[in-house]
Amino acid sequence: MDLGTLIGIVSGFGLIIVSILLGGSLGAFIDIPSVMIVVGGTIAATLVAYPLPKVKEIIKLTQKAFKDRGSNPNEVIESMIELANKARKEGLLALEESSSGIDDDFIKKGVMLVVDGTDPDLVRTLLETELDFLEERHKSGQGLFETMGSFAPAFGMVGTLIGLINMLKKLDDPSAIGPAMSVALLTTLYGSFLANMIFIPIANKLKVKSREETLEREIIVEGLLSIQAGENPRIIEEKLKAFLPPSMRKELQEGEA
């Protein structure tokens, strides 16, 4: 579980609810027509902008924002060093046995290419091509939430215009002005809240997770090619550490100690 995402959303909702209660009634900020305009309009526009199968992935993509990836670059480097040591002691063919216990399909594919004696340039090309398409898939998911983040405020403005039009039509009836104005203001509030508390932050969190996964994949590619070239495990370790910021290098060194 990614606690940062959970804490952020819960605290965001909580602070807004508390601020509302301190100044008035929570019920005054609940309006079904406003919800229909903003939420319904955002979903409808997203269906127009994206194919239905892609829109159905919203739940799956949202789950990714709340899940901890379960790995980090330090662990990937340690795995590469283990493979390098095994290859140095027993030869590249010994890696085939090690690959059976690897859960990561990307590493497993790379190991099998190396074991099969594939040309290093072809190994790099195949793995980097897979990495490129991984990034494209990630960008597609991020774009979905960014699009929803742009639609929500827009439909908030649509709701505001609807509320103002209804209010202007009923200026002769003071009792109708309040509800119409409520719709006008609440739709803007709902749209801004959904965009800036849900959709755009989730898109950014997916970007962060994508960069982390891409970094790990780049480390794997460089590590496997270095193993295939027969480089010393110590040299490989120093080479892969170059991918990490100083703070993470320190963590890796402390783990080795």
N, C-alpha and C positions, 0 to 999 in steps of 0.2 A: 504494500500500500504506500503510495506517495503521499506522505502526511502534509507536505507543503500545499498541494492542491486542495486537500480536504480542509485543512485549517483555514486557508485563504477564503474558500467559498463560505464555510460555516461562519467565520468571523465577519465576513462582508454582510451576509444576511442578518446576522445577530446585531451588528452595530446599527444597521439601518432600521431594524425593527425597534431596537431600544430608543433610537432617536425619535422615531415616530411616536412611541408610547410616552416619551417625556414631554412631547408637545401637543398630544391629542389622542385620538382614538385610531386603533389599527383598522377598524372596520371602514373608516372613511377613505382608506387607501386601497380598498378592494372593490374592483368594478369589473364585472363579467364582460360587458361589451368592449371595454378597453383591452382585456386579455384576448378576446376573440380577434380584435383588429390587429394587435401586435404579434401575438404568437401564431394565429392562423395565417395572417398575411405573410409573415416571415417564412413559415413552412411552405405555403403555396408558391411564393416567389423562388424558393430554393428548389422546389420540384421543377419549376420552369427552367432554372439555370443549370441543373444537373440531372443526369439520367437517374431513374428510379433506383436501380441497384446501388448506385453510389450514395444516394440519400439514405438508403436502408442501413448503411454502414455507420451512421451517426452514433448509435449506441455503442458499437464496437470501438469506434475511435474515442468516444468519451471515456470508456473503460481504460484505454491506454493512458489517458491523462491522469487517472487515479491509481494506476498500477506502478509499482517499483519495477524497474527493468531487470533487477536481479543479477546484474553483472556490472563491472566497471573496467576501465582500461588497465588498471593494475593487475586484475585477475587475468585479463587477456594476455598481458605480457608474461605473466608467470606461466600460463599454459604454453605459450610459444617457447619459452626457455626450457620447459620440460620436454617438449618435442625435439628441440635442438639438441639437448643432452642425449636423448635416446637415439637420435639419428647419428650423432657423433660416435656413440659407443657401439651401436648395433647396425648402423647403416640405414639408408632411406626406406628400405623394404620393411623394416621393423615398425615404421609408422602406420602401416596398414592395420596392424593389430591394435595400435593405440586409437585409431580412428573409430573403431567399433564402440568405444566407450565415450565418445564425444557427442554431446547433445546438439551442439550448434551445427546446423546443416552447412553453413558457409565454410566453417573450418574443415568439416568433413569432406566437402567437395574439393577444397584446396589441397588437403592432404592427399586425397586420391589422385589428383592431377600430378602432384609431385612424385608420388610413388610410381605412377605409370610412366614416368620419364618424359612427361610433356615438356616441350620447349619452354624455357622461362618466359620469353616474350608472349607466348600464347597463354601461359598460365596467368600472367598479369592482365592480358587483354580480357580473358574470360571472367576473371574475378572482378575487374574494374567495371566491366559491362553490367554484371549483376548488381554491383554497387550503384551504378548510375540509375538503373531502373528502380532500385530500392528507394533512392532519393526522390525519384519522380512520383512513386506511389505515396510517399510521405507528403510531398508537396501538394498532391491532390487532396489528401485528407485535411491538411492545414488550410488549403484554399476554401474548402467547404465551410469551415467555421468562420473564416475571415469574411466570406460572402454573407453568411447569416449575421455576422456582426455589423455589416454595412446595411443589411435589409431592416434589421430591428429598429434602429433610430428613424429610418425612412418611413416605416409604417407607424411609428410613434407620431411623426409629423402628419401623416395621413389622418390618424385618429384625431389629432388636434384640429385639423381643418374641418373634419366632420362635426366635431363638437362645437366649433365656432359657428358653422353654418346653421346647425340646429338651434343654437342660442340666438342667433340673429333673427331667425324665423319666428322666435317665440318671445321677442322683447316685450310684447304686450301681456305676457303671462309671467309674472315674477317667479312663480313657483317652478317653472320649467327651466329657468336660467341656471340655477344651481346644478342640477344633474347634467345639463349639457356642458357646462364649464368643467365639471368633474371629469367627464370623458375626455375633454380637450386637453386637460393637464395631465391626467393619469396615463394616457397613452404615451405621451412624451417621456414620462417617468419610467414606465415599463420598458420602452424601447431602449432608452439610455442604459438602464440597469442591466438588461439582458445582454446588450452589446459589450458593456465595459466590465461586467462581473462574471459573465459566463462564456460567451462566444469568443471574443478576442483573447482573453486570458488562456482559454483552452487551446486556441490556435498557437499561441506563443509557447505554451508548455509542450505541445507536440513538436514544435520547431526545436526546442532545447533537447528533447529526447531523441529526435532525429539526428541532430548534430553529434550527440553522444554515441549513438549507434554507428554513425558514419565513421567517427574517429576510431572506434574499435575495429571496424571492418578494414580501415586503412592500415592499422597496426598489424592485423592478421595477414593482409596481402604482403606487406614488407617483411614480416617475420617468416612466412612460408618461403618467399623467394630467397631470403638469406639462408634459410635451412637448406634449400635445394642447392645453393651455391657452395655449401659446405663451410660456411663461416663459423668462427669460434663462438660458442654460446655467450661468452662474456661480451664479445663485440656486438652480437645481435642484441643483447640486453641494452647496451649503451645506445645502440642505434634506435631501438624502439622507445627508450626513455625520452628521446628528443621530441616525440609526439606529445609529451605531457607537460603541463605547466609545472613550475618549480615545487609548488605545494604537493602535487600528486607524486612527484619524483621522491620527495622526502618521505611520504607515506610508504612508498614501495621499498625504500632503503630500510625504514624502520621495521617493515614486515620481514625483510630478509634477515635482519639482525635478531 
